[in-house]
Amino acid sequence: MGVPPPLHSHADSRCKGPILKTQSISVPKAPKEPFVRIVPLGGCGEIGRNMTVIETNNDLVVVDCGLMFPDEEMFGVDIVINDFSYVRERVHKLRAVLVTHGHEDHIGGIPYFLREFPNTPIVGTAITGALIKAKSREHKLGEMPLVAVAPGDRVRYGDIEAEFVHINHSVAGACSLAIRTPSGTIFHTGDFKFDQTPIDGRPADFAALARIGEEGVLCMLADSTNAERPGHTQSERVVGEAFTTIFSKATGRILIVSFASNVPRIQQAIDHAEKFGRKIAFLGRSMNNVLHFAREHGHLRIPPDILVKIEDVGSLRADQIVVMTTGSQGEPMSGLSRMSVRDHPKFSIDPGDTIVISATPIPGNEKSVYRTINNLYRLGATVIHGSEGRAHVSGHASQEELLLMLNLIRPEYFIPVHGEYRMLVTHGRLATKTGVHPESVFVIENGDIVEFTAEYGDKIGKTYGGMVLVDGTGLGEIGEAVLRDRKMLSNDGIVTAVVAIDAEEAQTIGVPDIVTRGAFYEPESEELIEHLRAHLSAMLATLSNDALRDTNSVREHVRATLAKEIFSRTRRRPVIVPIVIEA
């Protein structure tokens, strides 16, 4: 196999020298001639917080606005969203947010976006809008500016026109976008796969894709999640075949665990409950919300009398019950996690239950997922998970489908998005195999600015592409210093020293008090704390009268003395909090 051609380094064609991949800000002034800029603010080099800005001379639209869940070192952080600075600086151009589909990594940041940019139209299919509305209720934003479209519809905002194109994915209402600008068409695939036998009977709109490619596409942005996976992604029908095997063998209750937004998977569960003479109950607020909206918009077919309330499953025989819930990622307060430790108020796992985890762990979640599975086995359940029993298939295109999309659209330029950096590079190399010139493939990261005019197309600068951390009600208040302190607390605990000072007499009052949490092993702590008190008292006795009257000086001496002595005795570096009380 030959070595793939190198991808273009994309030295800046308008500024001297290459653009370094840093968080420094280098945004050249917009040209006077017609241009279009593509600026990913999230989703490039990571899985999550997908958001891309499309900007022309007079107008700007945003494609998706998602969130990402924190990694294991973001202690106390609830979610991660994007930095909206680039949009904020061009708010006079902002026209709309175009949404490809209703997954959280594409819509989860919208409530935060609307807080800052209220009344911005949020444009997507009806089911996508319903999912956005359901997710946003807790933010109490009131009436949301949702604009419902159907596949095939076009919307225009100034010089920008967007056509929504039906595509297959693991959520109903998913679309690709053909965004037409005066400088050319930008095609954004959104998350997709080509399912030739979808559950809803509607394969991707190949005719529209071919027509758009025939009309000419300046640049395509495409989903790279499975760029490293050869072949084709299996059809959702494969899950149906697996469900048939599972249902035919199960003699007790069946519990299916999936993402709430996976409407095709919900339909499969309903169909098999009917086929095997079982009733089905849905457990959890998010699952019931999706059920309601999917029925309302015609994405679910539910036979009469098959639905039962979760409270009524106890009146049925075990072989008459199917329950569907969330928690496939081992989330601590999800339905499945609580059931695994017998902490759910409405449903408990019994020996003989069959539990089907119809999803694969998102990278980083494996530990919590397998902990939940172990707990379920301890309760006597049979657990089918991962690729076992083929009870899950991906919603993202593998290499052959990515190549097919490239051949249908035939873009002049190509930008792989929605993936970690290695996935973007692999996808870029696939593009070169279909005829895209290596120098026309932009493997970029969050904040990179790609600009097209009649004269050139290149990466021309960088803007803010960092993360904004949401912690409780705090938005962007948690920085690196706070995370560093939280990491230290998790490693070596905390030591608090309380010192009372008589400022007038310039002397200490009593003996310093030392309180620790998570710093020392209990049997050794009493002796060590007594030693630290004595050491601290001796240090304070050496301070001058002026030093003792300066509380800031006392704090620093206490911190430095304790840090040095604790490290010399224990080789640990706890967070030290000195408290000086003036009497």
BATIGU-817368 format. One record per residue (C-alpha): residue in three letters; x, y, z. Coordinates in steps of 0.2 Angstrom, whole numbers, padded with zeros to 4 digits, always signed. Layout:
BEGIN
ALAXYZ/...
END
This chain:
BEGIN
MET+0000+0000+0000/GLY+0007+0017-0005/VAL+0010+0031+0007/PRO-0004+0043+0006/PRO+0000+0061-0001/PRO+0004+0074+0013/LEU-0010+0086+0017/HIS-0007+0104+0014/SER+0001+0113+0028/HIS-0010+0128+0024/ALA+0003+0142+0027/ASP-0007+0159+0027/SER-0009+0166+0010/ARG-0012+0183+0017/CYS-0001+0184+0032/LYS+0018+0180+0032/GLY+0023+0164+0040/PRO+0012+0149+0045/ILE-0002+0150+0057/LEU+0003+0141+0073/LYS-0010+0130+0082/THR-0011+0140+0098/GLN-0025+0150+0106/SER-0017+0166+0101/ILE-0029+0177+0091/SER-0025+0182+0073/VAL-0041+0187+0064/PRO-0036+0197+0048/LYS-0048+0210+0042/ALA-0062+0204+0031/PRO-0058+0208+0012/LYS-0069+0220+0002/GLU-0072+0207-0012/PRO-0085+0194-0009/PHE-0079+0180+0003/VAL-0085+0166+0014/ARG-0077+0161+0030/ILE-0079+0144+0039/VAL-0074+0144+0057/PRO-0077+0129+0068/LEU-0078+0134+0086/GLY-0080+0116+0092/GLY-0080+0098+0086/CYS-0063+0098+0077/GLY-0050+0088+0086/GLU-0064+0081+0099/ILE-0080+0072+0100/GLY-0093+0085+0106/ARG-0098+0104+0107/ASN-0100+0104+0088/MET-0102+0122+0081/THR-0097+0130+0065/VAL-0099+0148+0059/ILE-0102+0152+0041/GLU-0099+0171+0037/THR-0100+0181+0022/ASN-0098+0200+0019/ASN-0115+0205+0026/ASP-0122+0189+0035/LEU-0117+0175+0047/VAL-0126+0159+0052/VAL-0121+0146+0064/VAL-0122+0127+0061/ASP-0126+0118+0077/CYS-0122+0123+0095/GLY-0118+0108+0105/LEU-0110+0104+0122/MET-0097+0091+0128/PHE-0097+0082+0144/PRO-0082+0085+0155/ASP-0067+0074+0156/GLU-0061+0065+0172/GLU-0050+0080+0177/MET-0063+0093+0176/PHE-0068+0091+0194/GLY-0085+0098+0198/VAL-0089+0104+0180/ASP-0106+0100+0174/ILE-0104+0103+0155/VAL-0093+0111+0143/ILE-0099+0123+0129/ASN-0091+0134+0116/ASP-0083+0152+0117/PHE-0095+0163+0107/SER-0083+0177+0106/TYR-0081+0176+0087/VAL-0100+0178+0085/ARG-0101+0191+0099/GLU-0089+0202+0089/ARG-0100+0201+0073/VAL-0117+0200+0081/HIS-0123+0213+0069/LYS-0121+0200+0056/LEU-0129+0186+0065/ARG-0145+0179+0056/ALA-0149+0161+0062/VAL-0143+0145+0070/LEU-0146+0130+0058/VAL-0147+0114+0067/THR-0143+0097+0058/HIS-0151+0086+0071/GLY-0156+0084+0090/HIS-0141+0076+0098/GLU-0134+0085+0114/ASP-0117+0087+0106/HIS-0126+0098+0092/ILE-0140+0106+0102/GLY-0135+0106+0120/GLY-0127+0124+0120/ILE-0142+0132+0112/PRO-0150+0138+0128/TYR-0133+0147+0133/PHE-0132+0154+0116/LEU-0150+0161+0117/ARG-0146+0169+0134/GLU-0133+0180+0125/PHE-0141+0181+0108/PRO-0160+0181+0111/ASN-0173+0180+0097/THR-0160+0172+0085/PRO-0170+0160+0074/ILE-0166+0142+0078/VAL-0170+0132+0062/GLY-0172+0114+0061/THR-0184+0100+0058/ALA-0200+0099+0069/ILE-0193+0084+0079/THR-0176+0093+0081/GLY-0185+0109+0087/ALA-0196+0098+0100/LEU-0180+0091+0107/ILE-0172+0108+0109/LYS-0187+0114+0117/ALA-0188+0099+0129/LYS-0169+0102+0134/SER-0172+0120+0136/ARG-0186+0120+0149/GLU-0175+0120+0164/HIS-0167+0136+0158/LYS-0184+0145+0159/LEU-0181+0154+0142/GLY-0199+0157+0139/GLU-0205+0156+0121/MET-0191+0150+0110/PRO-0188+0157+0092/LEU-0189+0140+0084/VAL-0192+0139+0065/ALA-0198+0122+0059/VAL-0193+0115+0042/ALA-0195+0099+0032/PRO-0182+0090+0022/GLY-0181+0099+0005/ASP-0185+0116+0012/ARG-0174+0131+0009/VAL-0172+0146+0021/ARG-0164+0162+0016/TYR-0155+0174+0028/GLY-0148+0189+0018/ASP-0135+0183+0006/ILE-0136+0165+0013/GLU-0148+0152+0008/ALA-0148+0135+0017/GLU-0157+0119+0009/PHE-0161+0105+0021/VAL-0157+0087+0014/HIS-0164+0071+0022/ILE-0150+0060+0029/ASN-0150+0044+0040/HIS-0143+0045+0058/SER-0148+0037+0075/VAL-0160+0051+0078/ALA-0176+0056+0068/GLY-0176+0072+0058/ALA-0157+0072+0054/CYS-0152+0083+0039/SER-0137+0088+0029/LEU-0136+0107+0024/ALA-0132+0115+0007/ILE-0127+0132+0012/ARG-0127+0144-0004/THR-0117+0160-0003/PRO-0112+0173-0016/SER-0094+0164-0016/GLY-0100+0147-0018/THR-0110+0132-0009/ILE-0104+0125+0008/PHE-0110+0108+0011/HIS-0111+0102+0029/THR-0115+0083+0030/GLY-0120+0084+0049/ASP-0119+0067+0057/PHE-0124+0054+0045/LYS-0123+0036+0038/PHE-0131+0028+0022/ASP-0144+0016+0028/GLN-0152+0007+0013/THR-0165-0002+0024/PRO-0169+0011+0038/ILE-0183+0008+0050/ASP-0194+0022+0044/GLY-0192+0017+0026/ARG-0184+0033+0021/PRO-0166+0031+0015/ALA-0155+0047+0012/ASP-0160+0058-0002/PHE-0147+0053-0015/ALA-0156+0062-0029/ALA-0154+0079-0019/LEU-0136+0075-0014/ALA-0131+0071-0033/ARG-0140+0087-0039/ILE-0131+0098-0026/GLY-0114+0090-0032/GLU-0119+0093-0050/GLU-0122+0111-0046/GLY-0105+0113-0039/VAL-0099+0113-0021/LEU-0085+0125-0015/CYS-0081+0116+0001/MET-0088+0101+0011/LEU-0088+0098+0029/ALA-0091+0080+0034/ASP-0093+0069+0049/SER-0077+0060+0053/THR-0082+0049+0068/ASN-0080+0032+0059/ALA-0066+0038+0047/GLU-0054+0024+0054/ARG-0067+0011+0051/PRO-0066+0001+0035/GLY-0082-0005+0025/HIS-0100+0001+0028/THR-0109+0004+0044/GLN-0123-0009+0047/SER-0141-0005+0045/GLU-0152-0002+0060/ARG-0162-0017+0053/VAL-0147-0028+0061/VAL-0153-0022+0078/GLY-0170-0029+0074/GLU-0163-0046+0070/ALA-0153-0046+0086/PHE-0169-0041+0096/THR-0178-0055+0088/THR-0165-0068+0094/ILE-0165-0060+0112/PHE-0184-0059+0113/SER-0187-0077+0107/LYS-0175-0083+0121/ALA-0179-0072+0135/THR-0191-0080+0148/GLY-0191-0066+0160/ARG-0193-0047+0159/ILE-0183-0038+0146/LEU-0175-0021+0149/ILE-0168-0011+0134/VAL-0156+0003+0138/SER-0153+0016+0124/PHE-0150+0035+0121/ALA-0167+0043+0123/SER-0165+0052+0106/ASN-0163+0036+0096/VAL-0180+0035+0089/PRO-0177+0021+0077/ARG-0171+0010+0092/ILE-0187+0015+0101/GLN-0197+0009+0086/GLN-0188-0007+0086/ALA-0192-0011+0104/ILE-0210-0007+0101/ASP-0211-0018+0086/HIS-0204-0032+0095/ALA-0214-0030+0110/GLU-0230-0032+0099/LYS-0222-0046+0089/PHE-0219-0056+0105/GLY-0235-0052+0114/ARG-0227-0041+0127/LYS-0232-0024+0134/ILE-0219-0010+0135/ALA-0216+0004+0147/PHE-0204+0019+0146/LEU-0195+0024+0161/GLY-0187+0042+0164/ARG-0191+0059+0159/SER-0180+0061+0144/MET-0186+0045+0137/ASN-0205+0050+0139/ASN-0201+0067+0132/VAL-0194+0060+0116/LEU-0209+0047+0115/HIS-0221+0061+0116/PHE-0213+0072+0103/ALA-0209+0058+0091/ARG-0227+0052+0091/GLU-0233+0070+0089/HIS-0223+0072+0074/GLY-0226+0055+0066/HIS-0209+0047+0069/LEU-0216+0033+0079/ARG-0229+0020+0076/ILE-0237+0013+0092/PRO-0250+0000+0091/PRO-0265+0003+0103/ASP-0265-0005+0120/ILE-0247-0009+0120/LEU-0241+0005+0131/VAL-0242+0003+0150/LYS-0236+0014+0164/ILE-0221+0009+0173/GLU-0231+0008+0189/ASP-0242-0006+0182/VAL-0228-0018+0176/GLY-0229-0027+0193/SER-0247-0033+0188/LEU-0240-0042+0173/ARG-0231-0059+0171/ALA-0212-0057+0169/ASP-0213-0064+0151/GLN-0226-0050+0146/ILE-0215-0035+0150/VAL-0202-0024+0141/VAL-0196-0009+0149/MET-0185+0004+0140/THR-0174+0017+0149/THR-0159+0027+0148/GLY-0142+0025+0156/SER-0131+0017+0143/GLN-0116+0027+0147/GLY-0116+0023+0166/GLU-0122+0041+0171/PRO-0123+0041+0190/MET-0141+0046+0192/SER-0148+0038+0176/GLY-0161+0024+0177/LEU-0150+0010+0174/SER-0136+0015+0186/ARG-0149+0017+0200/MET-0157+0000+0196/SER-0140-0008+0197/VAL-0138-0003+0215/ARG-0157-0006+0220/ASP-0159+0013+0222/HIS-0173+0016+0209/PRO-0190+0020+0217/LYS-0201+0013+0202/PHE-0191-0002+0196/SER-0179-0015+0203/ILE-0169-0029+0194/ASP-0174-0047+0198/PRO-0164-0063+0194/GLY-0169-0069+0177/ASP-0171-0052+0169/THR-0163-0049+0152/ILE-0154-0032+0150/VAL-0150-0026+0133/ILE-0138-0011+0133/SER-0141-0005+0115/ALA-0126+0007+0114/THR-0107+0007+0115/PRO-0098+0017+0128/ILE-0092+0034+0123/PRO-0073+0035+0126/GLY-0070+0040+0144/ASN-0086+0032+0150/GLU-0080+0014+0150/LYS-0076+0013+0168/SER-0093+0018+0174/VAL-0102+0008+0161/TYR-0093-0008+0166/ARG-0096-0005+0184/THR-0114-0004+0181/ILE-0114-0020+0171/ASN-0105-0029+0185/ASN-0118-0023+0197/LEU-0132-0030+0186/TYR-0123-0047+0185/ARG-0123-0047+0204/LEU-0141-0045+0204/GLY-0143-0061+0194/ALA-0148-0052+0177/THR-0142-0058+0160/VAL-0133-0043+0152/ILE-0131-0041+0133/HIS-0120-0026+0129/GLY-0107-0019+0117/SER-0106-0028+0100/GLU-0112-0044+0109/GLY-0128-0050+0100/ARG-0127-0036+0088/ALA-0139-0026+0098/HIS-0131-0009+0093/VAL-0125-0002+0077/SER-0117+0015+0074/GLY-0126+0030+0068/HIS-0110+0036+0059/ALA-0103+0033+0041/SER-0088+0021+0039/GLN-0075+0023+0025/GLU-0085+0017+0011/GLU-0100+0028+0015/LEU-0088+0043+0017/LEU-0081+0040+0000/LEU-0098+0039-0008/MET-0103+0055+0000/LEU-0087+0063-0007/ASN-0090+0056-0024/LEU-0108+0062-0024/ILE-0104+0080-0018/ARG-0087+0082-0027/PRO-0081+0097-0017/GLU-0067+0108-0023/TYR-0061+0110-0005/PHE-0064+0098+0010/ILE-0064+0100+0029/PRO-0066+0085+0040/VAL-0075+0089+0056/HIS-0084+0080+0071/GLY-0069+0069+0076/GLU-0053+0068+0086/TYR-0037+0074+0076/ARG-0032+0057+0070/MET-0050+0054+0063/LEU-0049+0071+0054/VAL-0032+0066+0046/THR-0038+0049+0041/HIS-0054+0057+0033/GLY-0043+0070+0024/ARG-0033+0056+0016/LEU-0049+0047+0010/ALA-0054+0064+0002/THR-0038+0064-0008/LYS-0042+0047-0015/THR-0058+0053-0023/GLY-0048+0067-0032/VAL-0048+0082-0020/HIS-0031+0089-0021/PRO-0020+0087-0005/GLU-0018+0106-0004/SER-0037+0108-0004/VAL-0039+0097+0011/PHE-0040+0108+0027/VAL-0037+0097+0043/ILE-0040+0111+0055/GLU-0044+0113+0074/ASN-0056+0124+0084/GLY-0054+0142+0081/ASP-0045+0141+0064/ILE-0052+0152+0051/VAL-0053+0146+0033/GLU-0058+0160+0020/PHE-0063+0158+0002/THR-0063+0172-0012/ALA-0063+0172-0030/GLU-0044+0172-0029/TYR-0039+0160-0015/GLY-0045+0147-0002/ASP-0034+0145+0013/LYS-0033+0146+0032/ILE-0030+0164+0036/GLY-0030+0166+0055/LYS-0036+0160+0071/THR-0050+0165+0084/TYR-0056+0160+0101/GLY-0059+0141+0100/GLY-0057+0137+0118/MET-0069+0129+0131/VAL-0082+0138+0142/LEU-0085+0127+0158/VAL-0102+0127+0166/ASP-0102+0123+0185/GLY-0119+0124+0193/THR-0125+0142+0189/GLY-0108+0148+0185/LEU-0104+0151+0166/GLY-0086+0153+0162/GLU-0081+0157+0180/ILE-0071+0141+0182/GLY-0053+0143+0175/GLU-0037+0133+0175/ALA-0032+0139+0192/VAL-0049+0132+0200/LEU-0047+0116+0191/ARG-0029+0114+0197/ASP-0034+0117+0215/ARG-0048+0104+0213/LYS-0036+0092+0206/MET-0024+0095+0220/LEU-0039+0093+0233/SER-0043+0076+0225/ASN-0025+0070+0226/ASP-0018+0076+0243/GLY-0033+0084+0252/ILE-0034+0100+0261/VAL-0026+0107+0277/THR-0034+0122+0286/ALA-0024+0132+0299/VAL-0033+0145+0310/VAL-0022+0157+0319/ALA-0028+0171+0331/ILE-0018+0187+0332/ASP-0019+0201+0344/ALA-0014+0215+0332/GLU-0012+0229+0346/GLU+0000+0218+0356/ALA+0008+0210+0341/GLN+0006+0192+0348/THR-0003+0176+0344/ILE-0017+0171+0355/GLY-0017+0152+0360/VAL-0011+0138+0349/PRO-0015+0137+0331/ASP-0029+0125+0326/ILE-0026+0113+0311/VAL-0040+0104+0303/THR-0037+0092+0288/ARG-0048+0083+0276/GLY-0041+0069+0265/ALA-0023+0074+0269/PHE-0017+0061+0281/TYR-0020+0043+0286/GLU-0030+0043+0302/PRO-0018+0033+0313/GLU-0004+0045+0309/SER-0014+0061+0309/GLU-0015+0065+0327/GLU+0004+0064+0331/LEU+0008+0074+0315/ILE-0005+0087+0318/GLU+0002+0090+0335/HIS+0019+0092+0327/LEU+0013+0104+0314/ARG+0005+0115+0328/ALA+0021+0115+0338/HIS+0031+0119+0322/LEU+0019+0133+0317/SER+0019+0141+0334/ALA+0038+0141+0334/MET+0038+0150+0317/LEU+0025+0163+0323/ALA+0036+0166+0338/THR+0051+0172+0327/LEU+0040+0185+0317/SER+0043+0203+0320/ASN+0030+0214+0328/ASP+0027+0222+0311/ALA+0025+0205+0302/LEU+0012+0199+0315/ARG+0002+0215+0313/ASP+0001+0212+0294/THR-0012+0198+0292/ASN-0007+0195+0273/SER+0011+0192+0279/VAL+0005+0180+0293/ARG-0005+0170+0280/GLU+0010+0168+0268/HIS+0021+0163+0282/VAL+0008+0150+0288/ARG+0006+0143+0271/ALA+0024+0142+0267/THR+0029+0134+0283/LEU+0015+0121+0283/ALA+0018+0116+0265/LYS+0037+0114+0268/GLU+0035+0104+0284/ILE+0021+0093+0277/PHE+0031+0089+0261/SER+0046+0085+0271/ARG+0036+0073+0283/THR+0024+0065+0271/ARG+0030+0069+0253/ARG+0012+0076+0250/ARG+0006+0093+0244/PRO-0011+0096+0250/VAL-0020+0113+0247/ILE-0016+0124+0262/VAL-0029+0137+0268/PRO-0022+0149+0281/ILE-0036+0158+0291/VAL-0029+0173+0302/ILE-0042+0180+0314/GLU-0038+0197+0321/ALA-0044+0199+0339/
END
